[in-house]
Amino acid sequence: MTAEQFESWLPAHTKATNEALLAVARGADRATVENALVAARAKVEQWRPIDDDISTNIGELALIDAFLGRKEEAIAECRRHMEQVKRDIFMRNQAAAHLALVYARTGETDKAINLIENLRTVPMELNNWLVTAITLADLKWRWVWDPRRKDPRFQKILARPEPKTIY
């Protein structure tokens, strides 16, 4: 299997996105981060057709845009992704998880917290390596949630036990 075939099969982020997220997580200088994010966005746009019925790259583009400071575009991409996958509960919930993270990273704390509280009780697919997982462990330890760590409502979520899934 070639690297390109593997990337198209893998349900998680592309290598370019992982490299960009790593630059953000490490606190690289702004130019390095921006260059990595722009390169990742270009790779994701060619990775799979944007209009593919089951594409996950719309959510990935939204995350990249959120890290680039393109708040409106990121939110619009998430909403488009949610509409596109509305018939599949797992994909719809994953799209909502992307939106929760986009909200969290773009300063929409109330909207992020509301979505997180709901997403902790709904069925989600957890067998991939996306940074948008909403388990208690992910919320506690993944660096992408760091901007919300001091929020008392977020801390309250982290202090509660993992809720039961409601089907």
C-alpha positions in Angstrom: 0.0 0.0 0.0 1.4 3.4 -1.0 1.4 6.4 1.4 -1.3 8.0 -0.7 -3.5 4.9 -0.5 -2.9 4.6 3.2 -3.9 8.3 3.8 -7.0 7.9 1.7 -8.0 4.8 3.8 -7.1 6.1 7.2 -10.1 7.7 8.9 -7.9 10.1 10.9 -6.1 13.3 9.9 -3.7 13.5 7.0 0.0 13.5 7.7 0.1 17.2 6.7 -2.6 18.0 9.2 -0.9 16.0 12.0 2.3 17.9 11.2 0.4 21.2 11.4 -1.3 20.3 14.6 2.1 19.3 16.0 3.5 22.7 15.1 0.6 24.3 16.9 0.9 22.0 20.0 4.6 22.7 20.3 4.1 26.4 20.2 6.2 27.0 17.0 6.5 30.5 15.8 3.5 32.0 14.0 5.1 31.8 10.5 5.9 28.1 10.9 2.5 27.3 12.3 0.7 29.3 9.5 2.8 27.7 6.8 2.1 24.2 8.2 -1.6 24.9 8.4 -1.8 26.3 4.9 0.1 23.3 3.5 -2.2 20.9 5.5 -5.3 22.7 4.1 -4.0 22.3 0.5 -3.3 18.6 1.1 -6.8 18.0 2.6 -8.5 19.8 -0.3 -6.9 17.3 -2.7 -7.1 14.3 -0.4 -10.7 13.4 -1.1 -13.4 15.3 -3.0 -15.1 17.9 -0.8 -18.6 16.9 -2.0 -18.1 13.2 -1.2 -21.1 12.1 0.8 -19.1 10.6 3.6 -16.1 13.0 3.6 -14.4 13.7 6.8 -12.2 16.3 5.3 -14.7 19.0 5.7 -14.3 18.7 9.4 -10.6 18.6 9.0 -10.7 21.8 6.9 -12.8 23.4 9.6 -10.2 22.6 12.3 -7.4 24.0 10.1 -9.4 27.1 9.5 -10.1 27.5 13.2 -6.3 27.3 13.9 -5.7 29.8 11.1 -8.1 32.2 12.8 -10.8 31.9 10.1 -13.7 31.6 12.6 -16.6 32.1 10.3 -15.3 29.8 7.6 -14.6 27.1 10.2 -18.1 27.3 11.7 -19.7 27.3 8.2 -17.6 24.2 7.2 -18.7 22.3 10.3 -22.3 23.2 9.8 -22.0 22.0 6.1 -20.4 18.8 7.3 -23.2 18.2 9.8 -25.8 18.7 7.1 -24.0 16.4 4.8 -23.9 13.5 7.2 -27.2 14.1 9.0 -28.5 10.6 8.1 -25.7 8.8 9.9 -25.8 9.3 13.7 -22.2 8.4 14.3 -20.9 10.7 11.5 -23.3 13.5 12.6 -22.0 13.3 16.2 -18.4 13.3 14.9 -19.2 16.4 12.8 -20.8 18.0 16.0 -17.5 17.2 17.8 -15.6 19.0 15.2 -17.9 22.0 15.7 -17.5 21.8 19.5 -13.7 22.0 19.1 -14.0 24.8 16.5 -16.2 26.7 19.0 -13.7 26.0 21.8 -10.7 27.2 19.7 -12.5 30.3 18.4 -13.8 31.8 21.6 -17.4 30.5 21.4 -17.1 29.0 24.9 -20.9 28.8 25.7 -21.6 27.0 22.4 -18.6 24.6 22.9 -19.7 23.7 26.4 -23.3 23.1 25.4 -22.2 20.8 22.6 -19.7 19.0 24.7 -22.3 18.3 27.4 -24.6 16.8 24.8 -21.9 14.9 23.0 -20.8 13.1 26.1 -24.1 11.2 26.2 -24.6 10.3 22.5 -23.1 7.4 20.6 -19.8 8.2 18.9 -17.3 6.2 16.9 -14.1 6.1 18.9 -11.9 3.8 16.9 -10.2 6.6 14.9 -7.4 9.0 16.0 -9.1 12.3 15.4 -8.4 15.1 17.9 -12.1 15.8 18.3 -13.0 12.8 20.5 -15.2 13.9 23.4 -14.5 11.3 26.0 -13.7 12.4 29.5 -10.0 11.3 29.0 -9.8 13.2 25.7 -11.2 16.3 27.3 -8.8 16.0 30.2 -5.6 15.3 28.4 -5.7 16.4 24.7 -3.9 19.7 24.2 -6.5 21.0 21.8 -8.9 21.6 24.7 -6.3 23.7 26.7 -7.9 27.1 26.0 -11.0 26.0 28.0 -9.1 24.4 30.9 -9.7 27.4 33.3 -13.3 27.8 32.4 -15.4 26.7 35.5 -18.0 25.1 33.3 -15.4 23.0 31.5 -13.8 22.1 34.9 -17.2 21.0 36.1 -17.5 18.7 33.1 -14.1 17.2 33.8 -15.0 16.6 37.5 -18.0 14.5 36.7 -17.8 10.8 35.9 -18.2 9.6 32.3 -22.0 9.6 31.6 -23.8 6.7 30.2 -24.5 6.8 26.5 -28.1 7.5 25.6 -29.3 5.6 22.5 
